[in-house]
Amino acid sequence: MIKVIVSGAGGKMGSAIIRLIKSQSDMRLVGALESDKFPSLGKDIGEVIGIGRIGIETVCDLKKVINEGDVIIDFSIPSATLKNVEISAKNKKAMVIGTTGFKDDEKEKIKKFSKEIPIVLAPNMSVGINLLFKLVQETTRVLKDKDFDVEIVEAHHRFKKDAPSGTALKFGEIIAKEKGMDLKKIMISGRDGITGERDKDTIGIFAIRAGDIVGEHTITFGGLGERIELVHKAHSRDTFARGALVAARFVVRSKPSLYDMQDVLGLK
């Protein structure tokens, strides 16, 4: 039985993960973590997310429940995740991190802790998205010297805090790496006014925020006379929750290292 602690338990992703854990025969929820400003702190997380009382109180300090779990699944915010990964490393507990919006130095901190514990860090845990990562890499390899422009458009719900999405940036990083470039130097995230002719070496990454869109990503390779569009649309957060549980099963039997969903799904 894999004992799971969920950080960001009252959020959209945390709630979806907890609901899914309840239906798994090989997993059990043993901890629910939230911010100290969470309005339902101290209450039963099952009642908070609408599935009825399950006997797990919502807490704001991972140290209170860390010894109960085998793995922490974290979909919170960067500052909270960094605290949690430090606590997890000290207690030799595996982690699955779906939090996005990390700065480069914060990613390096996570990488440092992965020398002590196994960590899966992925901006998107959907099986389809991770297959698309591989397809985008292959498409870029074939087209990189064929005069095709690359544009990425992502759409999410109005409540998403970071933009562009971590998934869109991951697509950009894959494309830039295949082209032998640095995404930070060639990324364009907005155009306005008389911009002039498009620089062929740039990658456009644009964000849409509207309503309750779960998540959509379109990668366009545009040539003269034709274009190729690779598209992924998530219909439910359960897609990401299922991937998080697959990652949890993988990471609890893995050696200390930093993994991604390509490792989890055997796509490398």
SERO-4910 file (N, C-alpha, C, O; in steps of 0.05 Angstrom, whole numbers):
BEGIN
 pado doro    nc1    nc2    nc3   cac1   cac2   cac3    cc1    cc2    cc3    oc1    oc2    oc3
  Met    A     17    -24      0      0      0      0     18     25      0     34     28     18
  Ile    A     14     43    -19     29     67    -21     14     89     -6     -9     95    -11
  Lys    A     27    100     14     15    121     31     22    148     20     46    155     18
  Val    A      2    164     14      5    189     -1     -3    213     16    -23    213     29
  Ile    A     14    234     15      8    260     26      4    279      2     21    280    -16
  Val    A    -17    294      2    -22    313    -20    -19    341    -11    -32    350      8
  Ser    A     -2    356    -23      2    385    -17    -12    401    -38    -11    396    -62
  Gly    A    -27    421    -29    -45    436    -46    -72    421    -47    -86    421    -67
  Ala    A    -78    408    -25   -101    389    -24   -128    402    -30   -146    388    -40
  Gly    A   -131    427    -23   -157    440    -28   -159    453    -55   -181    464    -61
  Gly    A   -138    453    -71   -139    465    -97   -152    447   -118   -160    424   -111
  Lys    A   -154    457   -142   -167    441   -163   -152    415   -169   -165    394   -171
  Met    A   -126    416   -171   -111    391   -177   -110    373   -152   -114    349   -154
  Gly    A   -105    385   -129   -104    369   -105   -130    354    -99   -129    331    -92
  Ser    A   -152    368   -103   -178    355   -100   -182    332   -119   -192    311   -111
  Ala    A   -174    336   -144   -177    315   -164   -160    291   -157   -169    268   -160
  Ile    A   -136    296   -147   -118    274   -139   -129    258   -116   -129    234   -115
  Ile    A   -140    273    -96   -151    259    -72   -175    242    -80   -177    219    -71
  Arg    A   -192    253    -97   -216    237   -106   -207    211   -120   -219    190   -116
  Leu    A   -186    213   -136   -176    190   -151   -163    170   -132   -166    146   -135
  Ile    A   -147    180   -112   -134    162    -93   -155    144    -79   -150    121    -74
  Lys    A   -178    156    -73   -199    141    -59   -208    117    -74   -220     98    -62
  Ser    A   -205    116   -100   -214     94   -117   -192     74   -123   -196     55   -138
  Gln    A   -168     79   -112   -145     61   -118   -142     39    -97   -144     45    -73
  Ser    A   -137     15   -106   -133     -7    -87   -106     -8    -75   -101    -21    -54
  Asp    A    -86      5    -87    -58      4    -78    -49     30    -65    -25     32    -59
  Met    A    -67     49    -61    -59     74    -49    -78     83    -27   -102     76    -27
  Arg    A    -67     98     -8    -83    109     14    -74    137     20    -50    142     23
  Leu    A    -93    155     23    -87    183     31    -81    183     61    -98    174     77
  Val    A    -58    195     68    -52    196     97    -47    225    106    -43    230    130
  Gly    A    -46    244     88    -41    272     95    -52    291     74    -50    286     50
  Ala    A    -62    314     84    -72    335     66    -60    361     76    -65    370     98
  Leu    A    -45    374     58    -29    398     65    -40    422     51    -45    421     27
  Glu    A    -42    444     65    -51    469     53    -37    493     66    -23    490     86
  Ser    A    -41    517     55    -29    541     65    -41    548     93    -63    540     99
  Asp    A    -26    562    109    -36    571    135    -58    591    133    -72    598    152
  Lys    A    -63    601    108    -85    620    103   -109    606     91   -129    619     85
  Phe    A   -108    580     88   -130    565     77   -154    567     95   -152    560    119
  Pro    A   -177    575     85   -200    580    103   -211    555    117   -224    558    138
  Ser    A   -206    532    106   -216    507    118   -195    491    132   -197    467    136
  Leu    A   -173    505    140   -151    491    154   -162    478    180   -178    490    195
  Gly    A   -154    454    185   -162    439    208   -187    422    204   -194    406    221
  Lys    A   -201    426    181   -225    411    175   -218    386    160   -196    383    148
  Asp    A   -236    367    159   -233    342    144   -232    348    114   -250    361    104
  Ile    A   -210    340    101   -207    347     73   -228    335     55   -235    346     35
  Gly    A   -239    312     63   -261    300     48   -285    318     47   -298    321     27
  Glu    A   -292    330     70   -315    348     72   -309    373     57   -327    385     45
  Val    A   -284    382     58   -276    407     44   -280    405     14   -289    423      1
  Ile    A   -272    382      2   -274    379    -27   -299    365    -36   -303    360    -60
  Gly    A   -317    359    -17   -344    350    -25   -347    320    -29   -365    312    -43
  Ile    A   -330    303    -17   -333    274    -20   -341    261      7   -342    236      9
  Gly    A   -346    277     27   -354    266     53   -330    262     71   -307    261     62
  Arg    A   -335    258     96   -314    256    116   -297    231    111   -307    209    107
  Ile    A   -270    235    111   -251    212    106   -231    209    129   -214    191    128
  Gly    A   -233    226    149   -215    224    172   -187    235    169   -169    228    185
  Ile    A   -183    252    149   -157    265    145   -160    295    149   -174    309    133
  Glu    A   -148    306    170   -150    334    176   -130    350    159   -108    342    154
  Thr    A   -139    373    149   -122    391    133   -102    406    151   -111    420    170
  Val    A    -76    403    146    -55    416    162    -39    435    144    -40    433    120
  Cys    A    -23    452    157     -7    471    142     23    466    145     39    481    133
  Asp    A     31    446    160     59    439    164     64    410    157     54    392    170
  Leu    A     80    406    136     86    379    127     99    362    150     95    338    150
  Lys    A    114    375    168    127    360    189    107    345    206    115    325    219
  Lys    A     82    354    208     62    341    224     54    314    214     44    297    229
  Val    A     57    310    187     47    285    175     68    270    159     63    248    149
  Ile    A     93    281    157    113    270    140    119    241    146    124    225    128
  Asn    A    119    233    171    125    205    179    104    185    171    108    161    172
  Glu    A     80    196    164     58    178    157     59    169    128     47    148    121
  Gly    A     74    183    111     72    178     82     97    165     70    118    164     82
  Asp    A     93    155     46    115    144     30    123    165      8    146    166      0
  Val    A    103    180     -1    108    199    -23     90    224    -19     68    222    -10
  Ile    A    101    247    -26     86    272    -26     81    280    -54     99    282    -71
  Ile    A     56    284    -61     48    295    -87     41    324    -83     23    331    -69
  Asp    A     57    342    -96     55    371    -90     46    386   -115     61    388   -135
  Phe    A     22    397   -113     12    416   -133      4    442   -118    -19    447   -113
  Ser    A     24    458   -111     19    482    -95     31    506   -108     25    512   -132
  Ile    A     48    521    -94     62    544   -105     92    540   -100     99    526    -82
  Pro    A    109    553   -116    138    548   -113    149    551    -85    164    534    -76
  Ser    A    141    572    -71    152    576    -44    145    553    -25    162    545     -9
  Ala    A    120    544    -27    111    521    -10    125    495    -18    134    480     -1
  Thr    A    128    491    -44    140    466    -54    169    465    -45    179    443    -38
  Leu    A    184    487    -46    212    487    -38    215    480     -9    234    467     -2
  Lys    A    197    490      8    198    482     36    192    452     39    205    439     55
  Asn    A    173    443     24    165    415     27    187    396     17    191    374     28
  Val    A    201    403     -4    222    386    -15    245    384      5    258    363      7
  Glu    A    251    406     19    272    405     39    264    386     62    281    371     71
  Ile    A    239    388     71    230    371     93    230    342     83    238    324     98
  Ser    A    221    337     59    220    310     48    248    298     46    252    274     52
  Ala    A    268    314     38    295    304     35    306    296     62    320    276     65
  Lys    A    301    312     83    310    306    110    298    281    120    311    266    136
  Asn    A    274    274    112    260    251    121    260    227    101    247    207    106
  Lys    A    275    231     79    279    210     59    252    200     48    247    176     45
  Lys    A    235    219     40    209    213     28    210    222     -1    219    244     -8
  Ala    A    199    205    -19    198    212    -47    178    234    -53    159    239    -37
  Met    A    182    248    -75    163    270    -82    156    269   -112    172    261   -129
  Val    A    131    277   -117    121    282   -144    113    312   -144     96    320   -129
  Ile    A    126    328   -161    122    356   -162    109    365   -188    120    361   -209
  Gly    A     84    375   -186     70    386   -209     67    416   -208     56    428   -226
  Thr    A     78    428   -187     78    457   -185     93    470   -209    114    459   -217
  Thr    A     84    492   -219     97    506   -240    105    535   -232     96    544   -210
  Gly    A    120    548   -248    128    576   -242    155    579   -228    161    600   -217
  Phe    A    171    557   -227    197    559   -214    216    576   -230    216    575   -254
  Lys    A    233    591   -215    255    605   -228    279    585   -230    278    564   -219
  Asp    A    298    593   -246    321    575   -251    335    567   -226    342    543   -222
  Asp    A    340    586   -207    353    579   -182    337    561   -165    348    545   -150
  Glu    A    310    563   -167    293    545   -151    294    517   -163    293    497   -148
  Lys    A    295    515   -189    298    488   -201    324    475   -193    326    451   -189
  Glu    A    345    491   -190    371    481   -181    369    470   -153    382    450   -146
  Lys    A    354    483   -136    350    474   -108    337    446   -108    345    428    -94
  Ile    A    316    443   -125    303    418   -127    322    396   -137    322    374   -127
  Lys    A    338    404   -157    358    385   -168    378    376   -146    386    353   -145
  Lys    A    385    395   -129    404    388   -107    391    368    -88    405    348    -80
  Phe    A    366    372    -81    353    353    -63    348    326    -75    345    306    -61
  Ser    A    347    325   -102    342    299   -115    366    281   -113    365    257   -121
  Lys    A    389    291   -103    411    273    -97    406    256    -72    420    236    -67
  Glu    A    387    265    -56    381    252    -31    355    235    -33    353    215    -19
  Ile    A    336    244    -49    310    229    -52    302    229    -82    310    246    -97
  Pro    A    286    209    -89    276    209   -117    254    230   -120    236    231   -104
  Ile    A    256    246   -141    236    267   -147    227    265   -176    244    264   -194
  Val    A    201    265   -180    191    269   -207    181    298   -209    163    307   -194
  Leu    A    194    314   -227    186    342   -231    176    344   -259    191    340   -279
  Ala    A    151    351   -262    139    353   -289    118    375   -290    101    376   -272
  Pro    A    119    393   -310     99    414   -312     72    404   -320     51    417   -316
  Asn    A     71    379   -331     46    368   -341     48    337   -340     67    326   -351
  Met    A     30    324   -326     32    295   -322     13    279   -339      9    255   -335
  Ser    A      1    292   -358    -17    279   -378      0    260   -395     21    268   -405
  Val    A    -10    236   -400      4    218   -418      5    229   -446     25    228   -459
  Gly    A    -17    241   -455    -19    253   -482      1    276   -486     15    277   -506
  Ile    A      3    294   -466     22    316   -468     51    306   -470     67    316   -485
  Asn    A     57    286   -454     85    276   -454     91    261   -479    115    261   -488
  Leu    A     72    248   -492     76    237   -518     81    260   -538     97    258   -556
  Leu    A     65    282   -535     68    305   -553     96    318   -550    106    328   -570
  Phe    A    107    318   -526    134    328   -523    153    314   -542    170    326   -555
  Lys    A    150    288   -543    168    272   -560    162    277   -590    181    279   -606
  Leu    A    137    280   -597    130    286   -625    140    313   -633    148    317   -656
  Val    A    138    333   -615    148    360   -622    178    360   -625    189    373   -643
  Gln    A    192    344   -609    221    342   -612    228    330   -639    246    340   -653
  Glu    A    214    309   -647    219    296   -673    212    314   -696    227    316   -716
  Thr    A    190    328   -694    181    347   -715    202    369   -718    208    377   -741
  Thr    A    212    380   -696    232    401   -697    257    391   -710    270    405   -726
  Arg    A    265    367   -703    290    355   -715    288    354   -745    307    360   -760
  Val    A    264    347   -755    261    344   -784    259    371   -798    269    374   -820
  Leu    A    246    391   -785    240    416   -798    259    439   -792    256    461   -803
  Lys    A    278    435   -774    293    458   -764    309    472   -785    316    496   -782
  Asp    A    316    459   -807    330    473   -829    313    475   -854    324    477   -876
  Lys    A    286    474   -850    268    474   -873    251    500   -875    231    501   -888
  Asp    A    260    521   -861    247    547   -862    218    546   -852    199    556   -865
  Phe    A    214    534   -828    188    534   -815    190    551   -789    208    548   -773
  Asp    A    170    569   -786    168    585   -761    153    568   -740    137    551   -747
  Val    A    159    574   -715    146    559   -693    132    578   -674    144    597   -664
  Glu    A    106    573   -670     90    588   -651     75    569   -632     66    548   -641
  Ile    A     74    576   -607     60    560   -587     38    577   -574     44    600   -565
  Val    A     14    567   -573     -8    581   -560    -20    562   -539    -27    539   -545
  Glu    A    -23    572   -515    -35    556   -493    -59    571   -482    -59    595   -480
  Ala    A    -79    556   -473   -103    567   -461   -109    553   -435   -109    528   -434
  His    A   -115    568   -415   -123    557   -389   -145    574   -376   -152    595   -386
  His    A   -155    564   -354   -176    578   -339   -167    605   -327   -143    610   -325
  Arg    A   -186    621   -321   -180    648   -311   -165    649   -284   -154    670   -277
  Phe    A   -165    627   -270   -153    627   -243   -123    620   -243   -110    622   -223
  Lys    A   -113    611   -266    -84    603   -267    -66    627   -262    -71    649   -272
  Lys    A    -46    623   -245    -30    646   -235     -6    652   -252      3    675   -253
  Asp    A      5    632   -266     30    637   -281     24    636   -311      6    622   -321
  Ala    A     40    651   -326     38    652   -355     65    659   -367     79    676   -356
  Pro    A     73    647   -389     59    624   -402     59    599   -383     74    599   -363
  Ser    A     44    579   -390     43    555   -374     69    541   -374     85    544   -392
  Gly    A     74    526   -352     99    510   -351    101    491   -374    123    485   -384
  Thr    A     78    480   -383     78    462   -406     86    475   -431    102    464   -447
  Ala    A     76    500   -436     83    514   -460    113    521   -460    126    519   -481
  Leu    A    124    528   -437    152    533   -435    169    508   -440    190    509   -452
  Lys    A    158    485   -431    172    460   -436    173    454   -466    194    446   -476
  Phe    A    151    459   -480    151    456   -509    172    474   -521    188    466   -539
  Gly    A    173    499   -512    192    518   -522    221    509   -517    238    512   -535
  Glu    A    226    498   -493    253    489   -487    261    465   -504    284    464   -513
  Ile    A    243    447   -509    248    424   -527    256    434   -555    275    424   -567
  Ile    A    240    452   -565    245    463   -592    271    478   -594    287    473   -612
  Ala    A    276    495   -574    301    511   -574    325    493   -572    345    497   -586
  Lys    A    324    473   -555    347    455   -552    353    440   -578    376    437   -585
  Glu    A    331    431   -591    335    416   -616    347    434   -638    361    425   -656
  Lys    A    341    461   -636    353    480   -654    380    490   -646    393    505   -660
  Gly    A    389    481   -622    415    490   -612    415    518   -602    435    533   -604
  Met    A    392    527   -591    388    555   -582    380    556   -553    373    536   -541
  Asp    A    381    580   -542    372    585   -514    345    598   -515    342    620   -526
  Leu    A    325    585   -504    297    595   -505    295    623   -495    280    639   -506
  Lys    A    309    629   -473    307    656   -461    315    678   -481    305    701   -479
  Lys    A    333    672   -499    343    692   -518    325    694   -543    326    715   -557
  Ile    A    309    674   -549    294    675   -574    263    675   -570    249    675   -590
  Met    A    254    674   -545    225    672   -540    212    700   -543    222    720   -533
  Ile    A    189    700   -556    172    724   -559    145    718   -546    132    698   -553
  Ser    A    137    734   -526    112    728   -513     91    750   -518     69    749   -506
  Gly    A     97    769   -536     77    789   -542     86    805   -567    109    809   -571
  Arg    A     66    814   -583     72    831   -606     52    854   -606     28    849   -601
  Asp    A     62    877   -613     44    901   -613     56    922   -632     80    926   -631
  Gly    A     39    935   -647     48    956   -665     63    946   -689     58    924   -698
  Ile    A     80    963   -700     95    956   -724    119    939   -716    140    950   -709
  Thr    A    116    914   -717    137    896   -707    158    888   -728    179    878   -722
  Gly    A    151    894   -753    169    886   -775    167    857   -781    151    842   -769
  Glu    A    183    848   -800    182    820   -808    190    801   -786    208    808   -770
  Arg    A    178    779   -784    183    759   -763    212    749   -765    221    741   -787
  Asp    A    226    748   -743    253    737   -742    250    706   -742    237    695   -725
  Lys    A    261    693   -762    258    664   -765    269    648   -742    261    625   -738
  Asp    A    287    660   -726    299    645   -704    285    649   -678    294    639   -657
  Thr    A    262    662   -678    247    666   -653    226    644   -650    218    631   -669
  Ile    A    217    640   -625    195    622   -619    174    639   -604    179    650   -583
  Gly    A    150    640   -615    128    654   -601    114    636   -582    106    614   -589
  Ile    A    110    646   -557     94    631   -537     74    650   -525     81    670   -512
  Phe    A     48    644   -529     27    663   -521      6    649   -504      0    625   -507
  Ala    A     -4    664   -485    -23    653   -465    -51    665   -467    -54    689   -471
  Ile    A    -71    648   -466    -99    656   -464   -110    647   -437   -105    625   -428
  Arg    A   -125    665   -424   -137    659   -398   -167    665   -400   -174    689   -403
  Ala    A   -183    645   -397   -212    650   -400   -229    628   -387   -222    604   -390
  Gly    A   -249    636   -373   -269    617   -362   -257    594   -347   -240    597   -330
  Asp    A   -266    569   -354   -257    545   -340   -242    526   -358   -243    502   -354
  Ile    A   -227    537   -378   -212    520   -396   -191    503   -379   -175    515   -364
  Val    A   -193    477   -382   -175    460   -366   -146    462   -376   -128    465   -360
  Gly    A   -142    461   -402   -115    464   -413   -114    456   -442   -122    434   -450
  Glu    A   -104    474   -459   -101    469   -487    -74    479   -497    -66    501   -489
  His    A    -60    464   -513    -35    472   -524    -34    466   -554    -40    444   -562
  Thr    A    -27    486   -569    -24    483   -598      4    492   -607     12    515   -602
  Ile    A     19    474   -619     45    481   -630     43    481   -660     37    461   -673
  Thr    A     49    505   -671     46    508   -700     74    511   -713     90    527   -705
  Phe    A     79    494   -733    102    496   -750     93    507   -777     80    493   -792
  Gly    A     99    533   -782     88    546   -806    109    550   -827    129    564   -823
  Gly    A    105    539   -850    122    543   -873    108    559   -894     85    567   -890
  Leu    A    120    565   -917    108    579   -939     91    559   -955    103    542   -969
  Gly    A     65    562   -954     47    544   -969     36    521   -953     19    507   -963
  Glu    A     45    517   -928     34    496   -912     41    500   -882     59    516   -876
  Arg    A     26    487   -865     32    488   -837     24    462   -823      6    448   -833
  Ile    A     38    456   -802     32    432   -786     24    442   -758     38    458   -746
  Glu    A      2    431   -748     -7    438   -721     -9    413   -704    -23    394   -711
  Leu    A      5    413   -681      3    392   -662    -13    402   -638     -5    422   -626
  Val    A    -35    389   -631    -53    400   -611    -60    380   -590    -63    356   -595
  His    A    -61    389   -565    -70    373   -543    -91    389   -527    -87    412   -520
  Lys    A   -114    376   -522   -135    388   -506   -142    370   -483   -150    347   -486
  Ala    A   -140    381   -459   -148    366   -435   -178    371   -429   -186    394   -427
  His    A   -193    350   -426   -222    353   -421   -228    353   -391   -249    363   -383
  Ser    A   -210    343   -375   -215    340   -346   -188    340   -331   -168    331   -342
  Arg    A   -188    351   -307   -163    350   -290   -157    322   -282   -134    316   -273
  Asp    A   -176    303   -284   -170    275   -278   -147    265   -296   -133    246   -288
  Thr    A   -145    276   -320   -123    268   -337    -96    272   -324    -79    255   -324
  Phe    A    -92    295   -311    -67    302   -297    -65    286   -271    -43    278   -264
  Ala    A    -87    282   -257    -87    267   -232    -79    238   -237    -63    228   -221
  Arg    A    -89    226   -258    -81    199   -264    -51    197   -269    -37    178   -260
  Gly    A    -40    217   -284    -12    217   -289      4    221   -263     26    209   -260
  Ala    A     -6    237   -244      8    241   -219     10    215   -203     30    210   -190
  Leu    A    -11    199   -204    -11    174   -190      8    153   -203     21    138   -189
  Val    A      9    154   -230     29    137   -244     57    145   -235     74    128   -231
  Ala    A     62    171   -233     88    182   -225     94    173   -196    117    167   -190
  Ala    A     74    174   -179     78    166   -151     86    136   -149    104    129   -133
  Arg    A     73    119   -164     80     91   -164    109     87   -174    123     69   -164
  Phe    A    117    103   -193    144    101   -204    165    111   -184    185     97   -180
  Val    A    160    134   -172    180    146   -155    186    132   -129    208    133   -119
  Val    A    166    118   -118    170    105    -92    189     80    -95    199     71    -75
  Arg    A    193     71   -119    211     48   -124    236     56   -138    251     39   -148
  Ser    A    241     82   -140    264     92   -155    287    102   -136    282    108   -113
  Lys    A    310    102   -147    334    113   -132    333    143   -133    321    155   -150
  Pro    A    347    156   -113    349    185   -114    359    196   -140    380    188   -149
  Ser    A    343    214   -152    351    227   -177    328    245   -184    306    244   -172
  Leu    A    332    262   -204    311    279   -214    300    267   -240    314    265   -260
  Tyr    A    274    260   -239    261    248   -262    239    266   -273    231    285   -260
  Asp    A    230    260   -298    207    274   -309    188    252   -319    193    229   -316
  Met    A    166    261   -331    146    242   -340    155    225   -364    144    204   -369
  Gln    A    175    234   -378    187    218   -399    200    193   -388    198    172   -399
  Asp    A    213    197   -364    224    174   -350    202    155   -340    203    131   -343
  Val    A    181    167   -328    159    152   -317    146    135   -338    139    112   -333
  Leu    A    142    146   -361    127    132   -383    144    116   -402    134    104   -421
  Gly    A    171    116   -397    189    101   -414    191    112   -442    194     97   -461
  Leu    A    190    139   -445    190    151   -471    218    161   -479    221    172   -501
  Lys    A    238    157   -462    265    166   -469    280    144   -483    303    148   -491
***
